[in-house]
């Protein structure tokens, strides 16, 4: 429980409470306070006043009236005050052109300050202004800062070039040449920023162009950079194509010492360079893999305290092993044994690597180790160990007999172990049916409880029913049981297969199955159609059906193995594709998506500015004409005004949403928990007369958004709504009467739709004048 007693500092005084109570009526007093402290020499007192302004702004209270005073307060050398004042200026500058030009003038003045930190910070905030009119003031400041004597200012100016590129790229006027020159800068951080900026600006052309002269220059200064700077240069170097083998070996010899570095990013960067240089030279490539084995294993072992880095290194080892170089790590198999203090995700990855690097000379010791993991208290580790044994048996068929016998010995252990062993046996028998005799004991076990394991068992009984004595009687036990539709489909198929090899024993069982399926009114329609089709086919010509069912296909290689190997060739080393095991295009959106998103944000920002200006005009009219009806209220508090809002266009309309759409509370809770955070806004509460549960529920219902839960505590009303148009959308709506604020959180199945739905709600809340 939180204590209601106020906290007291060491000297006995209470700390300043900036977020306490409703301060909206004190803006004018605060304006006077800021004006009186402009000439105050005590920086601590001035900080406290500025903190109050920022606190009010954070609560959503409009403190834009203080803009001139805050501009005057920026005449200070105190960096703390500068940061807070700049935050205020950039927040309100884009709402009004006059304010914007005052802010720009303040930033331009500080761009010529004697303190380089203030110059750089002023430039950074000037670059953060995103309205189009700021560009003409921004470019001269950036060009001047690119030649500043201080490295921090130059570094900030380079990032400003990227900002301009995304706003109005035509304003850069071939700035790339100057950025290329800045790669020769004395400061390493400036060089790294220049490289990143060139890659952003020249993304359509493949990024920064590398020449032999530039490569030699960067390699010569490599040790001057910090670890992340070196990683950036190595990533750029991996895109370079040496002109001949001599140049390639010279670069590789220079970088070889970096393989001993303790930073994983540098080691992986060097390996990526080596692999890209030699990818078309198979013999040299194999030598590279052998050479980088020891650094990778060493990194994995020294990263035991940092399991995230350890996981990354192990993923890259698994990637190399899956490309056909598993024998390189075979002699170091003990390095991949699990340790007690390692988290589960590390152990699971190590088990995957062990299944890839197992071979004839290390299999004996590895089987004993994996056998120990099967009895682990962690069920995930136990199941993964059985899967690893099964994968080894499939990959090494000549050594599969020993593995199958070991798996069979687990039949007396826990039920979940027996279930997993059945799943492993299914794939082993598909690859090599000769092991069926070694599996009889576990196949006829009564400990199989999992649905997937039952399906695997029924498949085995159907495929090898002529070699399993109790096959018909085990299959009979599943007839009429409450099982999944998938299991019943497999049961129907397996019973037919066994019928064709053991007809006398299966005749009655098959008839019982047909009756149970066809005469069940609640049965799956596809299953009933299959059963009826088989029944008519057997009745018409059983011999012809038997010939079709006795056609066997031998599995040489599973499809999953082929897909993994082919996709692994497309993975880019030292990238997230190795971690996700997906091609980069499958989880990174193209640059066009982000360009469209930025354009949409600018468009919405201009629209919001127009709405704000309209609201301010309406408020002024009410003040000037107090006898007029406030906020356009009608007799019905929830009746929507027929007056169209100026300069406003809804992206979604009421007709977009489904009428009387319904979901249950469990579905809502599950979706709300699993969906990522979407759009959020906070606005000032204007009307208290409809700020209650019943009125808000009726209001949202008019717009086809339906309430599923609500509650009020300590003057804070919280309600949850849902609706559906192109996808389902979910809302958390909160009215805080203490602070006079309205907060809406929106989540959606489609990421872009959360923003549109949030805008839709904001618009109709404005229509009834619930919010400003």
VOGU-3710 file (C-alpha; in Angstrom, 3 decimals, decimal comma):
1> xxxxxxxxxx> 0,000/0,000/0,000  1,223/3,495/-0,822  1,570/5,851/2,090  -0,460/9,074/2,010  2,152/10,876/4,124  4,227/13,435/2,176  7,866/12,619/1,650  10,411/14,724/3,515  13,937/15,419/2,332  17,026/15,101/4,522
11> xxxxxxxxxx> 16,923/18,750/5,571  13,308/18,371/6,723  11,633/20,273/3,875  8,977/18,886/1,562  9,948/18,420/-2,123  8,154/20,469/-4,755  4,935/18,801/-5,915  4,636/19,723/-9,597  1,838/17,318/-10,478  -0,499/17,925/-7,529
21> xxxxxxxxxx> -4,057/19,140/-8,060  -5,712/21,060/-10,877  -3,492/24,050/-11,794  -5,359/25,292/-14,817  -6,473/28,503/-13,137  -2,946/29,484/-12,132  -1,504/30,025/-15,635  -1,718/33,808/-15,347  0,001/33,731/-11,956  2,690/31,516/-13,429
31> xxxxxxxxxx> 3,182/33,970/-16,284  3,839/36,753/-13,793  6,205/34,494/-11,860  8,239/33,681/-14,988  8,431/37,373/-15,908  9,635/38,294/-12,416  12,384/35,656/-12,415  13,857/36,551/-15,823  16,444/38,810/-14,189  16,942/36,473/-11,211
41> xxxxxxxxxx> 20,626/35,628/-10,716  20,019/32,449/-8,712  19,860/29,641/-11,264  18,245/27,235/-8,777  15,225/29,512/-8,300  14,884/29,988/-12,040  15,023/26,216/-12,534  12,142/25,706/-10,097  9,950/28,151/-12,021  10,743/26,534/-15,373
51> xxxxxxxxxx> 10,056/23,102/-13,860  6,579/24,322/-12,904  5,901/25,389/-16,470  7,015/21,995/-17,812  4,882/20,226/-15,178  1,774/22,130/-16,277  2,549/21,337/-19,905  2,970/17,651/-19,053  -0,498/17,595/-17,470  -1,974/18,869/-20,740
61> xxxxxxxxxx> -2,685/22,391/-19,482  -2,295/25,028/-22,192  0,594/27,260/-21,126  1,222/28,755/-24,568  0,514/32,235/-23,100  3,956/32,083/-21,497  5,747/31,787/-24,845  7,267/35,327/-24,978  8,399/35,090/-21,351  9,961/31,662/-21,944
71> xxxxxxxxxx> 11,830/33,016/-24,964  13,211/35,799/-22,767  14,081/33,251/-20,067  16,262/31,403/-22,591  18,913/34,111/-22,154  20,891/32,009/-19,716  24,075/29,971/-19,698  22,576/27,266/-17,478  22,305/24,115/-19,618  19,599/22,569/-17,415
81> xxxxxxxxxx> 17,315/25,558/-17,946  18,133/25,564/-21,648  16,975/21,944/-22,024  13,646/22,581/-20,306  13,010/25,850/-22,144  13,850/24,236/-25,497  11,390/21,450/-24,719  8,698/24,063/-24,127  9,561/26,027/-27,277  9,559/23,004/-29,602
91> xxxxxxxxxx> 6,242/21,793/-28,112  4,308/25,010/-28,806  6,262/26,420/-31,761  4,349/24,488/-34,427  0,910/25,548/-33,164  1,283/29,163/-34,206  3,450/30,815/-36,852  4,258/33,816/-34,675  5,401/31,507/-31,891  7,392/29,445/-34,386
101> xxxxxxxxxx> 9,362/32,439/-35,602  10,072/33,525/-32,018  11,405/30,026/-31,272  13,496/29,980/-34,458  14,963/33,368/-33,569  15,868/32,033/-30,098  17,525/28,919/-31,553  19,419/30,947/-34,185  20,789/33,224/-31,466  21,957/30,263/-29,392
111> xxxxxxxxxx> 23,542/28,621/-32,448  26,155/31,381/-32,169  26,660/31,006/-28,417  30,189/30,761/-27,020  29,472/27,425/-25,315  29,680/24,580/-27,907  27,206/22,452/-25,911  24,591/25,193/-26,140  25,349/25,698/-29,853  24,897/22,002/-30,534
121> xxxxxxxxxx> 21,779/21,715/-28,392  20,169/24,756/-30,044  20,881/23,307/-33,480  19,410/19,955/-32,482  16,167/21,588/-31,348  16,047/23,796/-34,430  16,248/20,634/-36,534  13,362/19,114/-34,577  10,895/21,695/-35,983  9,056/19,792/-38,692
131> xxxxxxxxxx> 6,840/22,417/-40,363  7,868/23,430/-43,873  8,635/27,066/-43,095  11,495/26,108/-40,784  13,675/24,703/-43,591  14,762/28,105/-44,931  16,153/28,978/-41,490  17,492/25,504/-40,828  19,820/25,056/-43,806  22,032/28,127/-43,183
141> xxxxxxxxxx> 22,475/27,060/-39,540  23,422/23,515/-40,589  25,915/24,639/-43,223  27,606/26,967/-40,752  27,683/24,261/-38,065  29,270/21,694/-40,412  32,467/23,771/-40,242  32,257/24,548/-36,508  35,452/24,179/-34,478  33,743/21,874/-31,960
151> xxxxxxxxxx> 33,154/18,207/-32,839  29,821/17,993/-30,984  28,350/20,788/-33,090  29,614/19,212/-36,330  28,186/15,850/-35,285  24,792/17,432/-34,584  24,834/19,265/-37,921  25,383/15,981/-39,762  22,293/14,486/-38,121  20,444/17,672/-39,076
161> xxxxxxxxxx> 21,185/16,887/-42,728  19,350/13,586/-42,334  16,369/15,415/-40,783  16,209/17,796/-43,746  16,499/14,870/-46,152  13,321/13,307/-44,776  11,454/16,639/-44,775  12,551/18,303/-48,035  15,435/16,433/-49,735  15,659/18,996/-52,557
171> xxxxxxxxxx> 16,949/21,551/-50,012  20,213/19,654/-49,433  21,840/20,885/-52,667  24,390/18,082/-53,086  25,358/18,030/-49,423  26,755/14,515/-50,006  30,090/15,927/-51,200  30,589/17,801/-47,939  29,620/14,705/-45,942  32,173/12,625/-47,837
181> xxxxxxxxxx> 34,817/15,225/-46,934  33,843/14,948/-43,271  34,909/11,282/-43,275  38,421/12,779/-43,084  37,493/14,682/-39,892  39,797/14,538/-36,874  37,030/13,391/-34,528  35,994/9,693/-34,788  32,377/10,369/-33,772  31,984/12,904/-36,560
191> xxxxxxxxxx> 33,234/10,295/-39,045  30,760/7,696/-37,809  27,875/10,174/-38,001  28,911/11,102/-41,543  28,868/7,409/-42,545  25,402/6,906/-41,051  24,094/10,085/-42,689  25,414/9,087/-46,118  23,813/5,652/-45,787  20,450/7,268/-44,999
201> xxxxxxxxxx> 20,605/9,892/-47,738  21,965/7,507/-50,399  19,824/4,526/-49,384  18,234/4,291/-52,837  21,722/4,011/-54,359  22,856/1,286/-51,946  24,404/3,556/-49,330  27,823/5,152/-49,095  30,236/4,397/-51,927  33,588/2,909/-50,873
211> xxxxxxxxxx> 36,835/3,384/-52,735  40,194/1,688/-52,100  41,615/4,954/-50,805  38,762/5,375/-48,313  39,032/1,742/-47,158  42,755/2,126/-46,517  42,109/5,366/-44,625  39,416/3,869/-42,388  41,477/0,742/-41,685  44,442/2,907/-40,750
221> xxxxxxxxxx> 42,361/4,791/-38,158  40,304/1,806/-37,000  41,804/1,682/-33,495  40,900/5,324/-32,836  37,184/4,509/-32,866  35,185/3,149/-29,958  33,682/-0,327/-30,175  30,469/0,715/-31,900  32,398/2,922/-34,304  34,592/-0,017/-35,266
231> xxxxxxxxxx> 31,470/-2,172/-35,719  30,010/0,463/-38,069  33,168/0,605/-40,181  33,382/-3,194/-40,358  29,759/-3,350/-41,500  30,551/-0,885/-44,291  33,692/-2,817/-45,174  31,654/-6,020/-45,620  29,956/-4,350/-48,622  33,304/-3,638/-50,310
241> xxxxxxxxxx> 34,599/-5,861/-53,118  38,417/-6,113/-53,285  39,871/-5,796/-56,770  42,072/-8,888/-56,459  43,161/-11,608/-54,035  46,193/-9,617/-52,927  44,029/-6,720/-51,691  41,625/-9,180/-50,084  44,357/-10,945/-48,116  45,921/-7,621/-47,079
251> xxxxxxxxxx> 42,616/-6,456/-45,584  42,010/-9,814/-43,897  45,518/-9,817/-42,386  44,956/-6,314/-41,006  41,659/-7,353/-39,426  42,741/-10,736/-38,069  43,911/-9,286/-34,753  40,376/-7,915/-34,216  39,187/-11,537/-33,851  40,787/-11,510/-30,390
261> xxxxxxxxxx> 38,693/-8,552/-29,259  36,363/-8,998/-26,287  33,507/-7,105/-27,990  31,154/-9,479/-29,788  30,058/-6,800/-32,303  33,642/-6,335/-33,522  34,355/-10,074/-33,756  31,121/-10,774/-35,639  31,813/-7,762/-37,881  35,245/-9,110/-38,822
271> xxxxxxxxxx> 33,821/-12,584/-39,496  31,177/-11,030/-41,743  33,901/-9,245/-43,732  35,852/-12,500/-44,117  32,772/-14,473/-45,173  31,623/-11,881/-47,708  35,111/-11,567/-49,223  35,447/-15,351/-49,714  31,857/-16,457/-50,414  32,698/-17,236/-54,048
281> xxxxxxxxxx> 35,919/-19,084/-53,121  34,803/-22,389/-51,470  38,249/-23,568/-50,348  39,227/-20,263/-48,750  35,707/-19,935/-47,293  36,084/-23,255/-45,482  39,444/-22,133/-44,112  37,781/-18,938/-42,860  35,098/-20,965/-41,049  37,811/-23,065/-39,398
291> xxxxxxxxxx> 39,738/-19,932/-38,422  36,758/-18,156/-36,818  35,602/-21,231/-34,856  37,837/-20,570/-31,853  36,921/-16,846/-31,482  33,217/-17,720/-31,591  33,484/-20,475/-28,983  35,672/-18,239/-26,799  33,130/-15,405/-27,019  30,312/-17,770/-26,079
301> xxxxxxxxxx> 32,240/-19,009/-23,037  33,317/-15,561/-21,755  29,764/-14,214/-22,137  28,325/-16,445/-19,417  27,436/-13,446/-17,274  25,692/-11,756/-20,208  23,297/-14,355/-21,566  21,842/-12,079/-24,259  25,249/-11,774/-25,945  25,833/-15,479/-25,419
311> xxxxxxxxxx> 22,540/-16,242/-27,167  23,536/-14,066/-30,138  26,899/-15,834/-30,512  25,254/-19,276/-30,279  22,732/-18,275/-32,967  25,606/-17,450/-35,322  27,307/-20,752/-34,526  24,070/-22,569/-35,294  23,799/-20,575/-38,545  27,277/-21,677/-39,661
321> xxxxxxxxxx> 26,579/-25,305/-38,674  23,264/-25,318/-40,594  25,066/-24,185/-43,769  26,873/-27,543/-43,913  29,909/-26,723/-41,763  28,733/-28,632/-38,691  31,840/-30,833/-38,740  33,977/-27,770/-37,910  32,447/-27,641/-34,398  32,199/-31,424/-33,890
331> xxxxxxxxxx> 35,417/-31,701/-31,885  34,310/-28,946/-29,501  30,928/-30,508/-28,711  31,525/-30,301/-24,941  31,502/-26,492/-25,184  27,784/-26,756/-25,951  26,812/-28,859/-22,948  24,229/-27,165/-20,735  25,168/-25,668/-17,373  22,985/-25,443/-14,313
341> xxxxxxxxxx> 22,993/-21,632/-14,055  22,071/-21,015/-17,696  18,538/-19,843/-18,571  16,205/-22,128/-20,502  16,505/-20,292/-23,830  20,294/-20,801/-23,823  19,933/-24,510/-23,056  17,365/-24,995/-25,819  19,668/-23,352/-28,358  22,628/-25,455/-27,240
351> xxxxxxxxxx> 20,554/-28,622/-27,702  19,797/-27,558/-31,283  23,514/-27,068/-31,937  24,336/-30,486/-30,423  21,829/-32,129/-32,763  23,589/-30,461/-35,716  27,213/-31,285/-34,804  26,701/-34,893/-33,644  28,827/-37,415/-35,548  30,202/-40,949/-35,149
361> xxxxxxxxxx> 33,157/-40,089/-32,870  31,267/-37,856/-30,408  27,876/-39,606/-30,422  28,583/-41,984/-27,528  29,415/-39,261/-25,043  26,686/-37,008/-26,421  23,999/-39,698/-25,973  24,873/-40,031/-22,288  24,677/-36,266/-21,836  21,371/-35,926/-23,681
371> xxxxxxxxxx> 20,000/-38,880/-21,707  20,682/-36,938/-18,513  18,785/-33,925/-19,863  15,711/-36,086/-20,538  15,166/-36,433/-16,775  15,598/-32,669/-16,185  12,988/-31,035/-13,945  12,350/-28,461/-16,670  9,899/-30,070/-19,084  11,015/-27,821/-21,954
381> xxxxxxxxxx> 14,608/-29,079/-21,629  13,416/-32,673/-21,343  11,272/-32,448/-24,474  13,957/-30,611/-26,447  16,496/-33,317/-25,528  14,208/-36,001/-26,958  13,706/-33,894/-30,086  17,501/-33,557/-30,405  17,937/-37,347/-30,140  15,279/-37,832/-32,801
391> xxxxxxxxxx> 16,923/-35,269/-35,094  20,294/-37,012/-34,733  18,695/-40,405/-35,553  17,177/-38,928/-38,726  20,409/-37,190/-39,796  22,666/-40,186/-39,020  20,644/-43,283/-40,077  23,637/-45,627/-39,631  23,784/-44,738/-35,924  20,020/-44,546/-35,379
401> xxxxxxxxxx> 19,662/-47,999/-33,760  21,461/-46,975/-30,558  19,393/-43,786/-30,331  16,085/-45,628/-30,825  16,982/-48,116/-28,091  17,855/-45,273/-25,734  14,562/-43,507/-26,495  12,668/-46,758/-25,849  14,211/-46,958/-22,397  12,326/-43,796/-21,395
411> xxxxxxxxxx> 8,924/-45,533/-21,579  8,732/-45,968/-17,797  9,306/-42,279/-17,059  6,821/-39,380/-16,894  3,846/-39,158/-19,290  5,153/-36,030/-21,032  8,396/-37,890/-21,820  6,478/-40,810/-23,359  4,402/-38,350/-25,402  7,503/-36,648/-26,800
421> xxxxxxxxxx> 9,204/-39,990/-27,576  6,186/-41,037/-29,678  6,506/-37,815/-31,703  10,216/-38,508/-32,253  9,532/-42,129/-33,289  7,005/-41,012/-35,881  9,671/-39,067/-37,849  12,364/-41,726/-37,324  10,065/-44,458/-38,693  9,094/-42,324/-41,674
431> xxxxxxxxxx> 12,765/-42,103/-42,575  13,702/-45,697/-41,713  10,830/-48,195/-41,014  13,218/-50,959/-39,961  13,249/-49,611/-36,362  9,601/-50,539/-35,772  10,501/-53,628/-33,719  12,538/-51,528/-31,274  9,541/-49,209/-30,791  6,881/-51,832/-30,004
441> xxxxxxxxxx> 7,113/-51,467/-26,233  6,445/-47,732/-26,150  3,855/-47,900/-28,952  1,740/-50,284/-26,875  2,123/-48,141/-23,738  -0,901/-46,689/-21,899  0,910/-43,473/-20,875  0,149/-41,472/-24,041  -2,039/-38,516/-23,058  -1,176/-35,575/-25,337
451> xxxxxxxxxx> -3,392/-35,008/-28,404  -0,476/-34,593/-30,846  1,189/-37,715/-29,459  -2,037/-39,668/-29,891  -2,192/-38,537/-33,527  1,425/-39,673/-34,027  0,635/-43,033/-32,408  -2,450/-43,595/-34,591  -0,360/-42,743/-37,663  2,268/-45,333/-36,672
461> xxxxxxxxxx> -0,427/-47,963/-36,029  -1,910/-47,358/-39,454  1,388/-47,279/-41,319  2,898/-50,378/-39,662  -0,239/-52,185/-38,480  0,872/-55,520/-39,971  3,926/-55,540/-37,636  2,159/-54,375/-34,456  0,095/-57,211/-32,890  -2,256/-55,018/-30,876
471> xxxxxxxxxx> -2,823/-52,384/-33,586  -6,566/-53,119/-34,234  -7,404/-53,183/-30,546  -5,526/-49,969/-29,746  -7,297/-48,193/-32,615  -10,668/-49,432/-31,369  -10,180/-47,652/-28,030  -10,258/-44,246/-29,784  -13,610/-44,801/-31,536  -16,339/-42,671/-29,974
481> xxxxxxxxxx> -13,934/-40,832/-27,683  -14,134/-37,061/-27,304  -11,057/-36,153/-29,338  -10,038/-33,435/-31,803  -11,210/-33,451/-35,420  -7,608/-33,838/-36,602  -7,239/-37,009/-34,532  -10,468/-38,441/-35,977  -9,266/-37,796/-39,531  -6,017/-39,648/-38,752
491> xxxxxxxxxx> -7,970/-42,465/-37,069  -10,160/-42,946/-40,154  -7,101/-43,127/-42,417  -5,193/-45,535/-40,137  -8,171/-47,879/-39,664  -8,518/-48,199/-43,451  -4,784/-48,961/-43,820  -4,892/-51,676/-41,142  -8,124/-53,067/-42,636  -6,374/-53,781/-45,931
501> xxxxxxxxxx> -3,635/-55,852/-44,212  -5,672/-57,388/-41,353  -9,263/-57,466/-42,630  -10,725/-60,124/-40,287  -9,653/-58,242/-37,149  -10,559/-54,793/-38,490  -13,890/-55,573/-40,178  -15,998/-54,955/-37,087  -13,790/-52,073/-35,876  -14,079/-50,234/-39,223
511> xxxxxxxxxx> -17,839/-50,701/-39,316  -18,108/-49,324/-35,792  -16,046/-46,282/-36,816  -18,184/-45,590/-39,909  -21,348/-45,770/-37,806  -19,924/-43,471/-35,098  -18,951/-40,800/-37,637  -21,793/-40,880/-40,170  -24,643/-41,080/-37,634  -23,291/-38,296/-35,387
521> xxxxxxxxxx> -25,259/-35,116/-36,172  -22,676/-32,895/-34,451  -19,686/-34,357/-36,278  -17,404/-32,284/-38,521  -18,922/-32,131/-42,016  -15,599/-32,800/-43,804  -15,004/-35,880/-41,665  -18,523/-37,174/-42,382  -18,009/-36,657/-46,127  -14,712/-38,579/-46,053
531> xxxxxxxxxx> -16,215/-41,453/-44,091  -19,230/-41,672/-46,433  -16,942/-41,571/-49,479  -14,729/-44,403/-48,135  -17,783/-46,434/-47,164  -19,279/-46,204/-50,681  -15,905/-46,925/-52,304  -15,378/-50,075/-50,197  -18,908/-51,223/-50,910  -18,424/-50,690/-54,660
541> xxxxxxxxxx> -14,918/-52,049/-55,369  -12,727/-52,855/-52,307  -9,848/-54,357/-54,315  -9,272/-51,180/-56,322  -9,310/-49,086/-53,143  -6,778/-51,473/-51,582  -4,333/-50,953/-54,456  -4,496/-47,200/-53,990  -3,904/-47,366/-50,239  -0,966/-49,757/-50,401
551> xxxxxxxxxx> 1,214/-47,328/-52,377  4,098/-46,307/-50,055  6,474/-43,374/-50,501  9,912/-43,575/-48,933  11,152/-40,325/-47,322  14,744/-39,461/-48,196  14,754/-35,904/-46,875  12,081/-33,992/-45,017  10,757/-30,801/-46,555  11,573/-28,847/-43,365
561> xxxxxxxxxx> 15,271/-29,701/-43,729  15,346/-28,461/-47,326  13,532/-25,219/-46,539  15,805/-24,416/-43,574  18,975/-25,027/-45,572  17,792/-22,910/-48,515  16,662/-20,025/-46,306  19,867/-20,168/-44,268  21,816/-19,281/-47,405  19,846/-16,028/-47,632
571> xxxxxxxxxx> 20,486/-14,960/-44,040  22,922/-12,095/-43,618  25,619/-12,819/-41,050  25,798/-10,433/-38,074  22,198/-9,312/-38,536  18,800/-9,970/-36,982  17,975/-12,456/-39,741  20,290/-14,941/-38,007  18,425/-14,462/-34,721  14,925/-14,583/-36,212
581> xxxxxxxxxx> 15,871/-17,223/-38,821  14,043/-15,169/-41,424  15,055/-13,168/-44,444  15,461/-9,445/-43,697  12,556/-8,579/-46,023  10,174/-10,553/-43,807  10,598/-8,419/-40,685  11,981/-5,039/-41,843  9,561/-2,772/-43,670  10,769/-0,998/-46,830
591> xxxxxxxxxx> 11,791/2,653/-46,711  8,706/3,621/-48,735  6,519/2,578/-45,798  8,284/5,017/-43,457  8,238/7,812/-46,058  4,464/7,422/-46,393  4,128/7,347/-42,603  6,076/10,599/-42,247  3,946/12,268/-44,929  0,822/11,148/-43,117
601> xxxxxxxxxx> 2,136/12,492/-39,796  2,850/15,903/-41,363  -0,612/15,966/-42,918  -2,280/15,092/-39,603  -0,152/17,682/-37,807  -1,362/20,422/-40,154  -4,934/19,221/-39,679  -4,554/19,290/-35,881  -3,180/22,831/-36,042  -6,249/23,904/-38,028
611> xxxxxxxxxx> -8,553/22,235/-35,498  -6,742/23,937/-32,604  -7,101/27,310/-34,262  -10,839/26,684/-34,870  -11,349/25,656/-31,221  -9,585/28,806/-30,011  -11,847/30,950/-32,214  -14,956/29,192/-30,838  -13,739/29,755/-27,269  -13,173/33,461/-27,990
621> xxxxxxxxxx> -16,730/33,762/-29,365  -18,146/32,232/-26,169  -16,166/34,676/-24,005  -17,287/37,665/-26,067  -20,955/36,479/-26,128  -21,616/34,933/-22,691  -25,407/34,814/-23,301  -24,986/32,471/-26,254  -25,515/28,771/-25,660  -22,107/27,284/-24,654
631> xxxxxxxxxx> -20,422/24,674/-26,772  -23,423/24,254/-29,060  -25,390/22,154/-26,506  -28,890/20,961/-27,414  -31,653/19,622/-25,211  -30,205/16,126/-25,517  -26,734/16,173/-23,975  -25,493/13,487/-26,356  -27,043/14,856/-29,541  -24,350/15,539/-32,109
641> xxxxxxxxxx> -24,181/19,010/-33,593  -25,234/19,249/-37,235  -22,676/21,993/-37,844  -19,786/20,577/-39,884  -16,364/21,172/-38,414  -14,167/23,430/-40,505  -10,916/22,214/-42,007  -11,558/18,696/-40,784  -11,911/15,470/-42,693  -12,474/12,124/-40,961
651> xxxxxxxxxx> -10,406/9,214/-42,142  -13,044/6,853/-40,712  -16,795/7,378/-40,601  -19,596/5,798/-38,604  -20,521/3,686/-41,630  -17,034/2,157/-41,557  -17,877/0,255/-38,368  -20,024/-2,871/-38,017  -23,366/-2,366/-36,243  -23,881/-4,324/-33,002
661> xxxxxxxxxx> -20,513/-6,037/-33,284  -20,027/-8,274/-30,216  -17,160/-10,087/-28,481  -16,800/-11,629/-25,029  -14,697/-10,282/-22,152  -12,107/-13,073/-22,388  -11,459/-12,299/-26,058  -11,090/-8,583/-25,292  -8,644/-9,244/-22,442  -6,595/-11,646/-24,564
671> xxxxxxxxxx> -6,372/-9,246/-27,519  -5,607/-6,226/-25,302  -2,781/-8,133/-23,593  -1,189/-9,514/-26,767  -1,455/-6,494/-29,072  1,355/-3,924/-29,143  0,803/-0,383/-27,886  -0,891/1,669/-30,582  -2,010/5,293/-30,564  -2,399/7,412/-27,413
681> xxxxxxxxxx> -3,598/10,960/-26,774  -4,267/13,168/-23,732  -6,641/16,147/-23,893  -8,190/18,632/-21,439  -11,718/17,832/-20,226  -14,147/20,664/-21,105  -17,598/19,340/-20,153  -18,305/17,649/-16,835  -22,029/17,237/-17,476  -21,557/14,134/-19,640
691> xxxxxxxxxx> -18,405/12,859/-17,938  -20,188/9,832/-16,482  -20,400/6,144/-17,351  -23,931/6,121/-18,808  -23,503/9,186/-21,030  -20,107/8,111/-22,360  -21,403/4,610/-23,123  -24,329/6,073/-25,086  -22,016/8,452/-26,931  -19,628/5,707/-28,044
701> xxxxxxxxxx> -22,550/3,452/-28,976  -23,835/6,117/-31,398  -20,497/5,746/-33,173  -20,715/1,925/-33,128  -18,128/1,432/-30,394  -19,358/-0,799/-27,590  -18,533/-0,891/-23,891  -17,311/-4,125/-22,312  -16,094/-2,978/-18,872  -16,146/0,175/-16,737
711> xxxxxxxxxx> -15,423/1,417/-13,238  -14,876/4,640/-11,290  -12,631/5,229/-8,290  -11,478/8,478/-6,670  -13,010/10,597/-9,483  -11,172/8,588/-12,156  -13,567/6,925/-14,626  -12,022/4,136/-16,721  -13,964/2,391/-19,532  -13,064/-0,173/-22,205
721> xxxxxxxxxx> -14,608/-0,173/-25,688  -14,279/-2,199/-28,877  -15,410/-2,032/-32,484  -14,664/-3,493/-35,910  -14,209/-2,110/-39,414  -11,335/-3,515/-41,520  -10,094/-5,107/-38,323  -10,928/-5,195/-34,635  -9,956/-2,147/-32,555  -9,829/-1,827/-28,768
731> xxxxxxxxxx> -9,899/1,277/-26,568  -9,032/2,214/-22,977  -10,837/5,481/-22,158  -10,068/7,401/-18,953  -11,539/10,620/-17,521  -9,567/12,080/-14,614  -11,832/14,659/-12,982  -9,098/15,644/-10,508  -6,796/16,819/-13,304  -9,563/17,551/-15,861
741> xxxxxxxxxx> -7,905/15,301/-18,417  -9,132/12,699/-20,941  -6,800/9,868/-21,976  -7,440/7,365/-24,794  -5,245/4,344/-25,546  -5,992/2,500/-28,795  -4,777/-0,898/-29,983  -5,581/-2,687/-33,224  -4,903/-5,930/-35,088  -3,401/-3,838/-37,925
751> xxxxxxxxxx> -0,784/-1,352/-36,736  -1,838/1,552/-39,014  -5,518/1,248/-38,061  -4,907/2,069/-34,382  -3,958/5,639/-35,319  -7,000/6,069/-37,589  -9,382/4,706/-34,934  -7,850/7,007/-32,299  -8,351/9,992/-34,606  -11,953/8,867/-35,228
761> xxxxxxxxxx> -12,719/8,902/-31,467  -10,911/12,207/-30,944  -13,000/13,825/-33,675  -16,397/12,866/-32,267  -15,285/13,819/-28,739  -14,476/17,251/-30,126  -17,877/17,383/-31,847  -19,691/17,089/-28,508  -17,085/19,424/-26,975  -16,056/16,897/-24,344
771> xx> -12,400/17,779/-24,992  -10,552/20,812/-26,262
//
